[in-house]
Amino acid sequence: MKNLVAYFSASGVTRDVASKLNSLVGGDLFEIVPEEKYSSEDLDWTNNESRSSIEMNDSNSRPKISSKIADISQYDRIFIGYPVWWYTFPRIINTFLEEYNFSDKEIVPFCTSGSSGIGSASNDMAKIVPDAKVLEGIRLSKSSSDEEIKAWLETL
């Protein structure tokens, strides 16, 4: 099974967790980079006028991604990582999911958060990519151990 670990990271935490996960699954690593990078002001969730607040309050928002995966068909299982924004995944994950054909792929969400869980991410992703098999995801953190991640991987 060929794995891809694709992730969006606003602060670097999800990047670090994605790298750790990728070292355990032996896949390819792909960063979902927005065309327009997020500033600290953009990420201020306490400001209703911040870019992230505006995007998350608009279900049709689709931030553009700066690069593409050349051949998604080569992957069997795709891990998708993101920080939790407003109890779900950031809109750029919608952009990513809508950009490729995930038919017959396994999608495995993972999120990073100080306290929020993964919530309904698996169900929400399954609605976007109905021809994929979306597996149950997990919330991880910088302190997640290799053993914890391996134990989760064995349940997939």
Backbone torsions as a table, in degrees:
resi	resn	phi	psi	omega
1	MET	NA	125.8	179.2
2	LYS	-95.0	128.6	-175.7
3	ASN	-106.3	147.3	170.1
4	LEU	-126.0	132.3	172.8
5	VAL	-110.8	104.3	179.2
6	ALA	-105.1	138.5	-176.2
7	TYR	-150.9	152.1	169.6
8	PHE	-115.0	131.0	179.9
9	SER	-133.0	123.4	179.8
10	ALA	-89.8	-31.2	-174.8
11	SER	-121.4	-6.7	-179.0
12	GLY	106.5	-18.2	-179.0
13	VAL	-64.7	-49.4	-178.9
14	THR	-64.5	-35.5	176.7
15	ARG	-59.0	-46.8	-179.1
16	ASP	-63.3	-42.6	179.3
17	VAL	-67.2	-41.0	178.6
18	ALA	-62.0	-40.7	178.2
19	SER	-62.7	-43.0	178.7
20	LYS	-63.5	-46.8	178.6
21	LEU	-59.8	-45.3	-178.7
22	ASN	-61.8	-36.3	178.5
23	SER	-65.3	-26.0	179.8
24	LEU	-85.7	-31.1	-178.3
25	VAL	-97.4	-12.4	177.2
26	GLY	65.4	43.1	-178.7
27	GLY	-108.4	-164.8	172.6
28	ASP	-96.4	148.9	-178.3
29	LEU	-111.5	132.3	179.4
30	PHE	-135.8	122.5	176.9
31	GLU	-90.4	128.2	175.2
32	ILE	-84.6	101.3	-174.3
33	VAL	-104.6	124.8	177.9
34	PRO	-69.1	146.1	175.0
35	GLU	-57.2	-42.6	177.8
36	GLU	-106.7	109.0	-178.0
37	LYS	-61.1	153.0	178.5
38	TYR	-89.7	130.0	173.8
39	SER	-88.7	170.8	177.2
40	SER	-62.5	-33.9	177.0
41	GLU	-67.0	-37.1	178.0
42	ASP	-61.7	-30.2	-174.7
43	LEU	-93.4	4.6	-177.3
44	ASP	-74.4	94.8	-175.9
45	TRP	-68.7	-13.2	178.6
46	THR	-84.0	-9.9	-179.5
47	ASN	-104.5	113.8	-179.2
48	ASN	-63.5	-15.7	-179.7
49	GLU	-98.2	1.3	178.5
50	SER	-70.6	156.0	-178.4
51	ARG	-57.4	-45.2	-178.8
52	SER	-64.5	-38.4	177.7
53	SER	-64.4	-44.1	-180.0
54	ILE	-62.7	-46.1	179.3
55	GLU	-61.7	-45.2	-175.8
56	MET	-71.6	-23.7	176.6
57	ASN	-84.5	-5.4	178.9
58	ASP	-116.5	102.3	-176.5
59	SER	-63.2	-15.2	178.3
60	ASN	-94.3	-1.8	-179.2
61	SER	-65.4	132.6	178.3
62	ARG	-138.5	86.0	178.2
63	PRO	-58.2	139.3	-177.7
64	LYS	-75.6	146.8	179.0
65	ILE	-103.6	139.1	-172.6
66	SER	-80.7	-18.4	179.7
67	SER	-142.4	166.1	-176.7
68	LYS	-127.7	158.2	172.8
69	ILE	-84.3	126.7	-175.6
70	ALA	-62.7	-43.1	-174.9
71	ASP	-144.7	90.1	-179.2
72	ILE	-69.0	-21.9	-176.2
73	SER	-64.5	-19.5	-178.4
74	GLN	-75.0	-11.1	-176.2
75	TYR	-101.6	141.2	177.8
76	ASP	-97.3	-40.1	-178.0
77	ARG	-125.5	130.2	-178.5
78	ILE	-123.4	113.6	174.3
79	PHE	-84.9	132.9	-179.4
80	ILE	-122.9	115.2	-176.5
81	GLY	-110.9	150.2	-176.0
82	TYR	-165.7	156.3	169.8
83	PRO	-80.4	148.3	177.9
84	VAL	-74.9	125.2	174.1
85	TRP	-122.0	124.3	177.2
86	TRP	51.1	43.9	175.2
87	TYR	68.3	17.8	178.7
88	THR	-152.7	-165.1	178.7
89	PHE	-89.7	149.5	178.5
90	PRO	-62.4	155.0	-177.2
91	ARG	-59.9	-24.2	179.1
92	ILE	-65.0	-23.4	174.7
93	ILE	-70.2	-37.3	173.0
94	ASN	-57.8	-45.6	179.2
95	THR	-55.7	-49.5	-179.2
96	PHE	-60.0	-48.2	-177.7
97	LEU	-64.5	-33.5	-178.2
98	GLU	-82.0	-10.6	-174.6
99	GLU	-86.2	-20.1	-173.1
100	TYR	-125.8	162.8	174.9
101	ASN	-93.0	111.6	-178.7
102	PHE	-102.5	18.7	178.9
103	SER	-55.7	133.5	177.1
104	ASP	63.3	19.3	175.9
105	LYS	-101.3	156.2	168.8
106	GLU	-98.1	127.1	177.8
107	ILE	-109.4	130.8	-179.0
108	VAL	-128.3	105.3	178.5
109	PRO	-76.8	146.7	168.2
110	PHE	-143.9	143.3	-177.1
111	CYS	-127.4	163.9	173.1
112	THR	-123.4	139.4	-179.3
113	SER	-167.3	149.0	175.6
114	GLY	-71.2	-31.2	-176.8
115	SER	-146.9	-30.7	-177.8
116	SER	-71.3	142.4	176.9
117	GLY	-83.8	-177.6	-178.2
118	ILE	-77.3	-16.4	174.4
119	GLY	57.5	-133.2	-175.3
120	SER	-97.2	23.7	-175.7
121	ALA	-55.2	-44.1	-178.8
122	SER	-60.9	-45.9	178.7
123	ASN	-65.9	-40.7	-179.4
124	ASP	-65.3	-40.6	178.1
125	MET	-67.7	-38.8	-179.8
126	ALA	-60.3	-31.7	177.3
127	LYS	-69.1	-31.4	-178.5
128	ILE	-80.9	-36.0	-178.6
129	VAL	-123.8	71.6	-173.0
130	PRO	-65.9	-18.8	179.9
131	ASP	-89.2	1.7	177.0
132	ALA	-102.1	161.5	173.3
133	LYS	-99.8	110.0	-178.3
134	VAL	-95.9	117.2	-178.4
135	LEU	-87.9	167.0	179.5
136	GLU	-69.2	130.8	-178.3
137	GLY	-93.6	-171.3	-176.9
138	ILE	-149.7	152.6	171.0
139	ARG	-95.3	129.2	178.2
140	LEU	-123.1	166.1	177.2
141	SER	-140.5	172.6	177.6
142	LYS	-57.2	-29.1	-177.7
143	SER	-88.8	1.0	177.8
144	SER	-62.5	129.4	-177.7
145	SER	-82.6	159.8	174.9
146	ASP	-57.8	-38.6	-179.1
147	GLU	-64.2	-41.5	177.9
148	GLU	-62.8	-44.8	-179.2
149	ILE	-67.1	-42.6	178.4
150	LYS	-61.0	-41.3	179.1
151	ALA	-60.9	-41.6	177.1
152	TRP	-65.6	-44.4	-179.4
153	LEU	-58.7	-35.1	179.7
154	GLU	-67.8	-19.4	179.0
155	THR	-83.5	-11.8	-175.7
156	LEU	-74.9	NA	NA
